[in-house]
């Protein structure tokens, strides 16, 4: 596995589902040593890209079992937000933000933006209305999620 698993993008845990969510990547490459090295020490290879697949995964932290995987049709890695409303908000391919069902991984909503999302969205409630804000490029996008 070349550069796979999860690392930089913030994951999220939902105490209601008991699941830990990560932006994950599986990537495989071919590595080889350069010819002509009499005494190779340390890193001495080259990476020739092969297959890669990004996904949003829900993991049971008690067992390590992946409960569901939502594979993206193109590369997509972002910070994640889980909510008490059983939603996971994340970046999606094509400069989009998506909301998925936190229990099943079923896509429920998405919208396009001018740039891709890297940081996790944030949320709060004010006067009975839920707001979600996310940064994409040099712009903050705000969404009103129901209410009057």
Buried (B, 14 or more C-beta within 10 A) or exposed (E): EBEBEBEEBBBBEBEEBEBBBBBBBBBEBEEEEEEEEEEEEEEEEEEEEEEBBBBBBBBEEEEEEBBBEBEBEEEBBBBBBBBEEBBBBBBBBEBBBBBBBBBBBEEEEBEEBEEBBBBBBBBEEEEEEBBBEBBBEEEEBEBEBEEE
